[in-house]
Amino acid sequence: MVRVSIYEDQNELRSLLELLIGNAEGFEVAGAYANGLSVAEQARRDRPDVVLMDIDMPGRSGIDCVSRVKEVDVDIRVLMHTVFDDDERLFACLSSGADGYLLKKDTSTHLLSALREVVEGGGPMSPGIARRVLQTFLHTPPAQQSYGITPREQELLQLLAQGFTYRMIGIRCSISVETVRRHLKNIYHKLHVQCGTEAVAKALRERII
């Protein structure tokens, strides 16, 4: 059962999200909140697998909330859920450790699949957002160092950047999910990052892949 905490300041939308997620097979709502003022305490209490996070909330922005959730437990996945598609907010979220970025206009068709993907280790993004990330990083200068990333680790990073889940990577590379996790843990250590989205962002930005 995937436990999801919802942060959304619009009461009607928050209620709809609770219904959609709570009635979906394999999901349960761990908590639903109108702001992130107590997000760290709530994350410790609710122990969600995934946090669905709005950006524009009163009192504390969703971007700040991402960092606070990751400080509680880096393994809690955070899927941003927002109307904003501008570069400034997008990259601020990724830099803070967000694991995925879904536009609200894609909620009806992509939300449940995005939640499943992010909890399995993928980095789901709305199609237009994914294109923007790739285009932005591909126009940056080459890296001056490789961080000791091996060819096998490069392969895994490339698959992760394409949105493959741990299970899909394992099948493609003929290795177990646990081996995938071990490789990615080594990659995170070498790149000095804490999650898959940060690793992909840094690898693309510095032309490691």
Secondary structure in CASP SS format (residue, H / E / C, confidence):
PFRMAT SS
TARGET T0000
AUTHOR 0000-0000-0000
METHOD secondary structure of the structure
MODEL  1
M C 1.00
V E 1.00
R E 1.00
V E 1.00
S E 1.00
I E 1.00
Y E 1.00
E C 1.00
D C 1.00
Q C 1.00
N H 1.00
E H 1.00
L H 1.00
R H 1.00
S H 1.00
L H 1.00
L H 1.00
E H 1.00
L H 1.00
L H 1.00
I H 1.00
G H 1.00
N C 1.00
A C 1.00
E C 1.00
G C 1.00
F E 1.00
E E 1.00
V E 1.00
A E 1.00
G E 1.00
A E 1.00
Y E 1.00
A C 1.00
N C 1.00
G C 1.00
L C 1.00
S C 1.00
V H 1.00
A H 1.00
E H 1.00
Q H 1.00
A H 1.00
R H 1.00
R H 1.00
D H 1.00
R C 1.00
P C 1.00
D C 1.00
V E 1.00
V E 1.00
L E 1.00
M E 1.00
D C 1.00
I C 1.00
D C 1.00
M C 1.00
P C 1.00
G C 1.00
R C 1.00
S C 1.00
G H 1.00
I H 1.00
D H 1.00
C H 1.00
V H 1.00
S H 1.00
R H 1.00
V H 1.00
K H 1.00
E H 1.00
V H 1.00
D C 1.00
V C 1.00
D C 1.00
I C 1.00
R E 1.00
V E 1.00
L E 1.00
M E 1.00
H E 1.00
T E 1.00
V C 1.00
F C 1.00
D C 1.00
D C 1.00
D H 1.00
E H 1.00
R H 1.00
L H 1.00
F H 1.00
A H 1.00
C H 1.00
L H 1.00
S H 1.00
S H 1.00
G C 1.00
A C 1.00
D C 1.00
G E 1.00
Y E 1.00
L E 1.00
L E 1.00
K H 1.00
K H 1.00
D H 1.00
T H 1.00
S H 1.00
T H 1.00
H H 1.00
L H 1.00
L H 1.00
S H 1.00
A H 1.00
L H 1.00
R H 1.00
E H 1.00
V H 1.00
V H 1.00
E C 1.00
G C 1.00
G C 1.00
G C 1.00
P C 1.00
M E 1.00
S C 1.00
P H 1.00
G H 1.00
I H 1.00
A H 1.00
R H 1.00
R H 1.00
V H 1.00
L H 1.00
Q H 1.00
T H 1.00
F H 1.00
L H 1.00
H C 1.00
T C 1.00
P C 1.00
P C 1.00
A C 1.00
Q C 1.00
Q C 1.00
S C 1.00
Y C 1.00
G C 1.00
I C 1.00
T C 1.00
P H 1.00
R H 1.00
E H 1.00
Q H 1.00
E H 1.00
L H 1.00
L H 1.00
Q H 1.00
L H 1.00
L H 1.00
A H 1.00
Q C 1.00
G C 1.00
F C 1.00
T C 1.00
Y H 1.00
R H 1.00
M H 1.00
I H 1.00
G H 1.00
I H 1.00
R H 1.00
C H 1.00
S C 1.00
I C 1.00
S C 1.00
V H 1.00
E H 1.00
T H 1.00
V H 1.00
R H 1.00
R H 1.00
H H 1.00
L H 1.00
K H 1.00
N H 1.00
I H 1.00
Y H 1.00
H H 1.00
K H 1.00
L H 1.00
H C 1.00
V C 1.00
Q C 1.00
C C 1.00
G H 1.00
T H 1.00
E H 1.00
A H 1.00
V H 1.00
A H 1.00
K H 1.00
A H 1.00
L H 1.00
R H 1.00
E C 1.00
R C 1.00
I C 1.00
I C 1.00
END
